């Protein structure tokens, strides 16, 4: 047997990583850049909303080097150094479970790609258009790898963490202007650090927040090292001891670099409800029944939720006792939507969580796998909810796609309103909210001045601390 030893200079164009990166070097349209602006604001809102959380308090107070001066800005406040800043920007971003999602890849690009780019934009003058193009390309690389890993990977591994390291590396390599060879090195060294096991979901711990932070840091570091000449494996994806061979049973490698006209950020969903995405379709159904009947709150005798298998495997909990458990409970999501209507982070706070008089409804919710809905997953996240009301009437509502998916998109004003609410929930001052939203609205303009805005330095209002003191 001959051992293959590829020349890295030749392998850059001949490897799967090289093909992925080459496809990502096509131009980004103005419309897609504006889409990236909305995802940037969405990430900021998610970080801000998590400021109340124990995770954010621990991360903000943590001292990697006791006594070190805090001089690097981060969204949650002043950090000690670049690593601490990135940890604070990426770690809390998925605490409220409202971070953006690509449903087929089952991952959240925003909390990984955006913090890595923000770290670079704070430390050097980068044009706005260049940063947004890099975000689009980072999303694309991350999603392409994530959608190829196969269902067994998701059983053990958090796709956001594993594919995220590649996405952050691709984004940072792009904004740094690396050559194709250097970019291949960056993804190679990010990929060898790819990790994130789902055991963190089976215990009441904070470790999930390390997944986004580590992926962002691994990608950023790998790209920076590649710029300095630090080489990495070209065949990290398809190699015999590479990512897909080691971690992705049943993977479909053809999905990594296959032809596709649209950027995959365009297919990335915005999440309207602060809960696991697998609960959203059922919540949508309840809200539709609530509106149809005009009953506030909506009282039901029995409720049956039919949905896809992963939703049942991950989100079945009729007695959640913590905010996190409630966010991963179909029963809670259904009962809370019937009680409160459109769900907000405050509906998962202690005051709501402990209300026994309506929590009894959780025990009247039955969950079932629906073969017709399961067959469409993960291309579609659907649910069917049947309620027997207090007066004996039976009502059913079915949605094939969750609100915020490409088939049922949130409008730009709705995304902005979501971010404003999240920032207010997190305690951000109105003046800071106005600065961030104003910068976003300026970038969303499609007139002649928009080109000048894209050539200007990335807006400081989208990089500076959201909180004066932590």
Backbone torsions as a table, in degrees:
resi	resn	phi	psi	omega
1	UNK	NA	129.7	-179.9
2	UNK	-93.1	130.4	176.9
3	UNK	-82.8	124.3	-178.7
4	UNK	-80.4	125.0	178.7
5	UNK	-124.5	93.0	-174.2
6	UNK	-77.6	139.3	172.0
7	UNK	-68.4	121.3	-176.8
8	UNK	-60.0	-29.4	179.1
9	UNK	-66.7	-39.7	178.5
10	UNK	-77.9	-34.1	-174.8
11	UNK	-68.8	-23.7	-177.8
12	UNK	-55.3	-43.0	-180.0
13	UNK	-88.3	-21.6	-174.5
14	UNK	-96.4	-10.8	-179.2
15	UNK	-85.2	166.9	175.7
16	UNK	-64.7	-37.6	176.9
17	UNK	-62.1	-43.2	178.4
18	UNK	-62.2	-40.5	178.4
19	UNK	-65.2	-40.6	177.8
20	UNK	-60.9	-47.7	-177.9
21	UNK	-69.4	-37.0	178.6
22	UNK	-62.5	-40.8	178.7
23	UNK	-65.3	-31.3	-178.2
24	UNK	-78.1	-2.0	-177.4
25	UNK	-90.7	7.7	176.8
26	UNK	-74.3	161.4	-176.5
27	UNK	-64.6	152.3	175.8
28	UNK	-106.3	130.1	-177.7
29	UNK	-76.8	164.1	177.4
30	UNK	-62.6	-37.7	179.9
31	UNK	-64.6	-39.7	180.0
32	UNK	-71.2	-34.7	173.9
33	UNK	-60.3	-42.6	179.3
34	UNK	-64.4	-34.5	175.5
35	UNK	-62.2	-40.9	178.6
36	UNK	-63.5	-33.7	177.2
37	UNK	-60.0	-43.6	179.6
38	UNK	-64.2	-39.0	178.3
39	UNK	-67.8	-33.4	177.3
40	UNK	-63.4	-47.2	179.0
41	UNK	-64.3	-38.1	178.9
42	UNK	-60.1	-42.4	177.0
43	UNK	-62.1	-43.9	179.5
44	UNK	-59.5	-44.4	178.6
45	UNK	-60.3	-41.1	-179.6
46	UNK	-65.8	-40.2	177.3
47	UNK	-63.9	-44.7	-177.6
48	UNK	-61.7	-43.6	-177.4
49	UNK	-62.4	-27.1	-177.8
50	UNK	-82.0	-1.7	-175.8
51	UNK	-59.6	-27.2	180.0
52	UNK	-77.4	-16.3	-168.0
53	UNK	-73.8	152.1	174.3
54	UNK	-57.1	-34.8	179.3
55	UNK	-60.1	-47.5	-179.2
56	UNK	-63.5	-40.1	179.6
57	UNK	-62.8	-41.9	178.9
58	UNK	-65.2	-46.5	-177.4
59	UNK	-65.0	-39.6	-179.8
60	UNK	-68.5	-33.9	-178.3
61	UNK	-87.6	-12.5	-176.3
62	UNK	-68.1	138.4	177.8
63	UNK	-120.2	107.5	176.7
64	UNK	-67.5	-37.8	176.3
65	UNK	-125.8	97.3	-177.2
66	UNK	-52.5	131.9	178.5
67	UNK	88.5	-5.5	-179.1
68	UNK	-68.4	142.3	179.5
69	UNK	-67.5	145.7	178.2
70	UNK	-97.1	106.2	-172.1
71	UNK	-133.2	-5.2	-176.7
72	UNK	-104.3	123.1	-178.1
73	UNK	-70.7	144.6	174.1
74	UNK	-142.6	162.9	-174.3
75	UNK	-61.2	-31.9	179.8
76	UNK	-93.7	8.2	177.2
77	UNK	137.8	-158.3	-177.6
78	UNK	-90.3	131.7	-178.0
79	UNK	-109.5	165.1	-179.7
80	UNK	-75.6	-39.2	-174.5
81	UNK	-158.4	-178.2	-176.6
82	UNK	-60.6	-39.4	-179.1
83	UNK	-65.0	-44.6	-179.9
84	UNK	-63.9	-40.0	178.5
85	UNK	-61.0	-44.7	-179.5
86	UNK	-66.9	-38.2	177.9
87	UNK	-60.2	-40.3	-179.3
88	UNK	-75.7	-30.1	178.7
89	UNK	-77.5	-33.1	-173.7
90	UNK	-100.6	-39.5	-174.3
91	UNK	-58.6	-53.2	-176.8
92	UNK	-76.2	-6.7	-167.8
93	UNK	-65.0	-18.4	178.3
94	UNK	-115.3	15.4	178.9
95	UNK	-60.9	-43.7	-177.3
96	UNK	-83.1	-0.9	178.9
97	UNK	59.1	37.7	177.9
98	UNK	-119.5	9.7	-179.6
99	UNK	-71.4	152.5	-175.5
100	UNK	-61.2	161.9	-170.8
101	UNK	-146.9	135.2	164.4
102	UNK	-101.2	113.6	-167.6
103	UNK	-67.7	-38.4	-176.8
104	UNK	-71.1	-37.6	176.9
105	UNK	-81.5	-14.0	-179.4
106	UNK	53.3	56.6	178.8
107	UNK	-150.4	166.3	-175.5
108	UNK	-119.4	101.2	-175.3
109	UNK	-72.9	-36.9	-172.1
110	UNK	-54.0	-49.9	-176.0
111	UNK	-69.3	-5.1	178.2
112	UNK	-108.6	-53.2	-174.5
113	UNK	-70.3	-46.1	-174.8
114	UNK	-65.2	-45.2	178.9
115	UNK	-62.0	-36.4	178.8
116	UNK	-63.8	-43.5	178.4
117	UNK	-68.9	-37.6	178.5
118	UNK	-61.0	-38.2	178.4
119	UNK	-60.2	-42.7	178.8
120	UNK	-70.7	-40.7	-177.6
121	UNK	-66.4	-27.6	177.9
122	UNK	-73.7	-25.9	-171.1
123	UNK	-103.3	-0.5	178.5
124	UNK	-158.3	158.2	179.5
125	UNK	-78.7	114.6	-179.6
126	UNK	-125.5	133.9	177.3
127	UNK	-66.1	144.8	-178.5
128	UNK	-58.0	-47.0	-179.8
129	UNK	-60.4	-36.7	179.8
130	UNK	-66.4	-40.6	178.5
131	UNK	-66.1	-43.4	-178.6
132	UNK	-67.7	-38.3	175.3
133	UNK	-60.7	-41.6	179.7
134	UNK	-64.7	-37.9	177.2
135	UNK	-62.0	-44.8	179.4
136	UNK	-59.5	-44.2	-178.2
137	UNK	-71.8	-34.4	175.6
138	UNK	-66.0	-43.9	175.1
139	UNK	-56.5	-44.8	-175.3
140	UNK	-62.3	-46.2	-179.6
141	UNK	-64.0	-44.5	-178.8
142	UNK	-62.6	-45.3	-177.8
143	UNK	-69.9	-40.9	179.9
144	UNK	-60.1	-42.0	178.0
145	UNK	-70.9	-41.5	-178.9
146	UNK	-63.8	-36.3	-178.5
147	UNK	-77.0	-11.5	-178.1
148	UNK	-95.4	-10.2	-168.5
149	UNK	-71.9	-24.2	-179.6
150	UNK	89.8	158.1	-173.7
151	UNK	-67.1	-28.3	-179.0
152	UNK	-68.6	-31.0	178.1
153	UNK	-59.6	-45.5	-176.8
154	UNK	-66.7	-21.0	178.7
155	UNK	-64.7	-39.7	-177.6
156	UNK	-103.6	-33.5	-168.2
157	UNK	-113.3	145.2	175.4
158	UNK	-85.0	108.6	-175.5
159	UNK	-56.5	-35.0	178.3
160	UNK	-58.7	-38.2	-178.4
161	UNK	-77.5	-44.5	-173.2
162	UNK	-75.6	-52.7	177.3
163	UNK	-71.8	-24.0	-177.9
164	UNK	-61.4	-37.4	179.0
165	UNK	-59.4	-39.2	177.4
166	UNK	-67.0	-42.1	-178.7
167	UNK	-64.4	-43.1	178.3
168	UNK	-64.6	-40.1	178.8
169	UNK	-63.9	-43.2	-179.6
170	UNK	-63.7	-43.2	-180.0
171	UNK	-64.0	-46.0	-177.8
172	UNK	-69.3	-38.1	177.1
173	UNK	-62.1	-38.1	-179.6
174	UNK	-67.8	-47.4	-176.6
175	UNK	-70.0	-24.3	176.8
176	UNK	-83.8	-6.8	178.1
177	UNK	71.1	34.9	-179.0
178	UNK	-70.2	152.9	173.3
179	UNK	-69.0	168.6	177.6
180	UNK	-60.1	-42.8	179.9
181	UNK	-61.2	-47.1	179.4
182	UNK	-63.6	-37.3	179.6
183	UNK	-66.3	-37.9	175.3
184	UNK	-62.2	-42.6	176.0
185	UNK	-58.3	-43.6	-177.5
186	UNK	-60.4	-47.1	179.0
187	UNK	-68.2	-32.3	177.5
188	UNK	-63.4	-44.6	-178.5
189	UNK	-78.4	-27.1	172.2
190	UNK	-69.2	-42.1	-177.7
191	UNK	-64.7	-32.9	179.9
192	UNK	-72.3	-10.1	175.5
193	UNK	-103.9	4.0	-175.8
194	UNK	-61.7	128.2	-176.8
195	UNK	-161.3	177.2	177.6
196	UNK	133.1	85.8	-174.6
197	UNK	-91.0	144.1	-175.5
198	UNK	-75.7	1.3	173.6
199	UNK	-56.1	-25.1	-179.9
200	UNK	-62.8	-22.9	178.9
201	UNK	-83.2	-13.8	-176.5
202	UNK	-95.1	-1.5	179.3
203	UNK	-135.2	149.3	-177.5
204	UNK	-79.4	74.5	-174.6
205	UNK	-129.1	172.2	-177.9
206	UNK	-96.4	2.6	-167.8
207	UNK	-60.8	-26.9	-178.5
208	UNK	-58.4	-30.7	-179.6
209	UNK	-70.9	-17.9	173.0
210	UNK	-73.5	-23.1	-176.7
211	UNK	-62.4	-51.0	179.7
212	UNK	-67.2	-41.8	-177.1
213	UNK	-65.0	-44.9	-179.2
214	UNK	-66.5	-40.9	-179.8
215	UNK	-62.2	-43.3	178.7
216	UNK	-63.6	-44.2	-178.6
217	UNK	-67.4	-41.7	-179.7
218	UNK	-61.8	-43.3	179.7
219	UNK	-67.6	-43.7	178.8
220	UNK	-62.7	-46.5	-179.1
221	UNK	-64.2	-42.9	-179.0
222	UNK	-62.5	-40.3	179.0
223	UNK	-68.1	-41.1	179.1
224	UNK	-64.4	-40.7	177.5
225	UNK	-65.8	-39.7	179.0
226	UNK	-62.1	-37.8	177.5
227	UNK	-62.0	-29.0	179.8
228	UNK	-86.3	-3.6	178.9
229	UNK	103.2	10.2	-178.7
230	UNK	-81.8	113.9	-173.2
231	UNK	-80.2	160.7	178.9
232	UNK	-146.7	163.9	-175.0
233	UNK	-67.2	125.2	-179.5
234	UNK	-70.3	-32.2	-175.1
235	UNK	-103.3	37.8	-179.1
236	UNK	-62.5	-27.0	-179.3
237	UNK	-81.8	-56.1	-171.5
238	UNK	-98.3	-2.7	-176.7
239	UNK	-62.4	158.8	-175.4
240	UNK	-63.7	-23.1	173.4
241	UNK	-123.2	32.3	-179.0
242	UNK	-93.4	-167.5	-172.5
243	UNK	-59.1	-52.2	-175.5
244	UNK	-69.0	-39.5	179.9
245	UNK	-65.1	-39.4	-173.9
246	UNK	-82.9	-33.5	-165.7
247	UNK	-125.7	-1.8	-167.6
248	UNK	-134.1	69.9	176.0
249	UNK	-60.7	129.3	179.3
250	UNK	79.7	19.2	-178.6
251	UNK	-68.9	155.7	176.7
252	UNK	-118.6	92.5	-174.8
253	UNK	-66.4	-19.0	-179.9
254	UNK	-66.0	-16.1	-177.3
255	UNK	-85.0	-6.6	-176.7
256	UNK	-74.7	-49.0	-173.4
257	UNK	-122.6	20.2	179.8
258	UNK	-66.0	155.1	-178.7
259	UNK	-64.7	135.5	176.5
260	UNK	-159.8	127.3	-173.8
261	UNK	-74.0	-39.8	-174.1
262	UNK	-87.3	150.1	170.9
263	UNK	-75.1	140.3	-173.1
264	UNK	-75.0	-10.9	172.0
265	UNK	-62.7	-26.8	179.3
266	UNK	-68.7	-20.9	178.8
267	UNK	-100.9	6.7	-179.4
268	UNK	-87.4	131.4	-171.3
269	UNK	-89.5	149.2	168.5
270	UNK	-97.6	133.5	-176.3
271	UNK	-95.1	120.2	-179.3
272	UNK	-83.3	-22.7	-173.3
273	UNK	-113.5	142.2	-175.5
274	UNK	-82.5	63.0	-178.6
275	UNK	-153.6	165.8	177.5
276	UNK	-51.1	137.9	-176.9
277	UNK	-57.9	-27.6	-179.1
278	UNK	-65.5	-15.4	177.9
279	UNK	-93.0	-11.9	-168.0
280	UNK	-66.9	-39.4	-178.4
281	UNK	-62.9	-40.5	177.7
282	UNK	-66.2	-40.7	176.3
283	UNK	-60.9	-43.0	177.5
284	UNK	-57.4	-42.1	-179.7
285	UNK	-62.2	-45.0	-179.1
286	UNK	-63.7	-42.5	179.4
287	UNK	-63.2	-37.4	177.8
288	UNK	-65.3	-42.2	177.6
289	UNK	-65.2	-39.5	179.0
290	UNK	-60.8	-44.0	179.1
291	UNK	-69.5	-40.0	-178.9
292	UNK	-63.2	-40.3	-176.4
293	UNK	-86.3	-21.7	-179.3
294	UNK	69.7	22.2	-178.6
295	UNK	-99.3	126.4	-179.2
296	UNK	-133.3	110.2	-4.8
297	UNK	-76.2	166.8	178.6
298	UNK	-87.6	116.8	-177.6
299	UNK	-101.8	132.0	-178.4
300	UNK	-132.5	148.9	177.6
301	UNK	-86.5	-41.1	177.6
302	UNK	-145.2	153.5	178.6
303	UNK	-144.5	131.1	176.7
304	UNK	-116.7	125.5	178.1
305	UNK	-109.1	120.0	174.6
306	UNK	-108.7	129.0	-176.6
307	UNK	-158.0	-166.9	-175.9
308	UNK	-85.0	160.2	-170.8
309	UNK	-60.7	-41.8	-179.0
310	UNK	-61.5	-34.5	178.6
311	UNK	-62.0	-40.5	179.1
312	UNK	-70.9	-39.3	-177.8
313	UNK	-67.3	-32.9	-173.1
314	UNK	-101.4	-28.4	-168.4
315	UNK	-124.4	36.2	175.7
316	UNK	-104.5	108.9	-179.4
317	UNK	-160.7	102.9	-177.1
318	UNK	-84.9	-1.7	-179.0
319	UNK	-141.3	59.4	179.8
320	UNK	-69.9	140.0	-177.4
321	UNK	-117.2	-9.0	179.4
322	UNK	-127.8	166.0	178.1
323	UNK	-57.7	-44.6	-178.2
324	UNK	-63.9	-44.5	178.4
325	UNK	-61.1	-39.5	179.6
326	UNK	-65.8	-35.7	179.6
327	UNK	-68.9	-20.7	178.4
328	UNK	-110.9	35.1	179.5
329	UNK	-127.3	113.2	173.9
330	UNK	-60.6	-39.9	-178.9
331	UNK	-61.6	-42.8	179.4
332	UNK	-67.1	-45.0	-179.7
333	UNK	-57.6	-42.8	-180.0
334	UNK	-66.8	-49.3	-177.8
335	UNK	-66.4	-38.4	180.0
336	UNK	-68.3	-39.7	178.0
337	UNK	-65.1	-38.6	176.8
338	UNK	-63.8	-35.9	-177.9
339	UNK	-80.0	-49.2	-168.9
340	UNK	-103.2	-19.9	-172.8
341	UNK	88.0	-148.4	-179.7
342	UNK	-53.1	126.0	-170.2
343	UNK	-83.3	141.3	177.8
344	UNK	-125.6	164.5	178.9
345	UNK	-54.0	-35.5	-177.8
346	UNK	-64.7	-19.8	178.7
347	UNK	-75.9	-3.0	176.0
348	UNK	-113.4	5.9	177.4
349	UNK	-75.6	171.2	-175.6
350	UNK	-58.2	-39.0	-177.7
351	UNK	-59.5	-40.3	179.3
352	UNK	-80.0	-41.1	-175.2
353	UNK	-61.3	-29.2	-174.7
354	UNK	-96.2	9.5	-178.0
355	UNK	-82.7	94.0	-173.9
356	UNK	-63.8	-28.3	-174.7
357	UNK	-64.8	-29.1	176.7
358	UNK	-105.0	-20.8	177.8
359	UNK	-63.9	-20.1	176.9
360	UNK	-59.1	-24.6	178.5
361	UNK	-64.4	-23.1	179.4
362	UNK	-60.8	-34.3	-178.0
363	UNK	-76.1	-9.7	178.4
364	UNK	-99.3	11.5	178.8
365	UNK	-102.7	124.1	177.8
366	UNK	-108.8	134.6	-178.9
367	UNK	-107.8	137.4	178.7
368	UNK	-140.6	144.4	172.6
369	UNK	-80.4	130.9	179.1
370	UNK	-106.8	113.2	-177.2
371	UNK	-55.8	-37.5	-178.0
372	UNK	-68.5	-35.4	178.6
373	UNK	-77.3	-40.3	-179.7
374	UNK	-62.7	-32.5	-178.0
375	UNK	-66.6	-24.3	-178.5
376	UNK	-91.8	-11.2	-178.6
377	UNK	-79.6	141.4	6.1
378	UNK	-95.0	9.1	177.5
379	UNK	-65.6	-26.2	178.1
380	UNK	-140.0	133.6	176.9
381	UNK	-104.0	96.8	-174.5
382	UNK	-116.4	171.8	176.3
383	UNK	-161.1	158.4	174.5
384	UNK	-133.0	126.5	-177.8
385	UNK	-120.0	127.8	175.3
386	UNK	-116.4	124.0	179.6
387	UNK	-116.5	134.0	167.2
388	UNK	-98.6	114.7	-174.1
389	UNK	-77.6	171.3	-177.9
390	UNK	-59.7	-30.0	-179.3
391	UNK	-89.8	5.8	176.4
392	UNK	96.3	-11.7	177.8
393	UNK	-66.8	147.2	177.3
394	UNK	-114.9	129.4	-177.8
395	UNK	-130.5	141.1	179.5
396	UNK	-129.2	141.0	173.4
397	UNK	-138.5	140.5	-177.7
398	UNK	-128.6	133.7	171.1
399	UNK	-124.7	136.7	177.7
400	UNK	-85.7	-30.0	-178.3
401	UNK	-132.2	144.8	-178.8
402	UNK	-78.9	151.9	176.1
403	UNK	-59.6	133.1	-177.2
404	UNK	101.8	-13.8	174.8
405	UNK	-76.6	164.9	-178.2
406	UNK	-54.6	-33.4	180.0
407	UNK	-74.9	-21.7	179.7
408	UNK	-135.7	65.3	-169.3
409	UNK	-72.0	152.7	167.2
410	UNK	-82.5	135.2	177.9
411	UNK	-71.4	159.0	175.8
412	UNK	-53.1	-44.3	176.5
413	UNK	-60.0	-34.8	179.0
414	UNK	-68.1	-38.6	177.4
415	UNK	-65.0	-41.4	178.8
416	UNK	-65.2	-43.9	178.3
417	UNK	-60.8	-40.4	177.3
418	UNK	-58.9	-47.6	-178.6
419	UNK	-63.1	-40.6	179.1
420	UNK	-61.3	-45.3	179.6
421	UNK	-62.7	-42.6	-179.4
422	UNK	-64.9	-40.9	179.1
423	UNK	-66.0	-40.6	177.1
424	UNK	-64.7	-41.4	177.2
425	UNK	-59.0	-37.8	-179.9
426	UNK	-78.2	-8.2	177.0
427	UNK	93.4	18.0	179.1
428	UNK	-72.7	137.6	179.1
429	UNK	-62.9	146.0	-178.3
430	UNK	-57.4	-36.8	-179.5
431	UNK	-62.9	-39.6	178.8
432	UNK	-69.7	-37.6	177.0
433	UNK	-61.9	-45.1	-179.6
434	UNK	-61.4	-38.1	179.2
435	UNK	-63.9	-46.5	-178.2
436	UNK	-65.9	-46.9	-178.5
437	UNK	-66.7	-38.3	177.9
438	UNK	-61.8	-41.2	177.9
439	UNK	-63.7	-40.1	179.4
440	UNK	-67.0	-46.4	-178.5
441	UNK	-62.8	-34.0	176.2
442	UNK	-65.1	-40.7	-179.0
443	UNK	-72.2	-21.1	179.6
444	UNK	-82.8	-7.6	179.0
445	UNK	-63.2	145.2	-179.5
446	UNK	-117.3	23.2	179.2
447	UNK	-92.8	-169.7	-174.8
448	UNK	-65.2	-29.0	-179.2
449	UNK	-72.3	-14.9	-177.4
450	UNK	-61.5	-36.6	179.9
451	UNK	-62.7	-39.6	178.4
452	UNK	-65.6	-38.3	178.2
453	UNK	-62.5	-38.2	-179.4
454	UNK	-69.6	-23.2	179.4
455	UNK	-89.1	-13.2	-179.8
456	UNK	-78.3	162.6	176.6
457	UNK	-57.7	149.7	-179.6
458	UNK	-57.7	135.4	-172.4
459	UNK	-58.8	127.3	179.2
460	UNK	-61.9	-29.0	-179.0
461	UNK	-63.2	-20.9	179.6
462	UNK	-98.4	7.4	-178.8
463	UNK	-125.4	-22.3	-172.4
464	UNK	-78.1	165.1	179.5
465	UNK	-59.7	139.8	176.0
466	UNK	-80.9	-20.7	-175.2
467	UNK	-124.5	135.9	179.7
468	UNK	-67.4	-41.9	-177.7
469	UNK	-137.8	144.4	175.6
470	UNK	-127.3	NA	NA
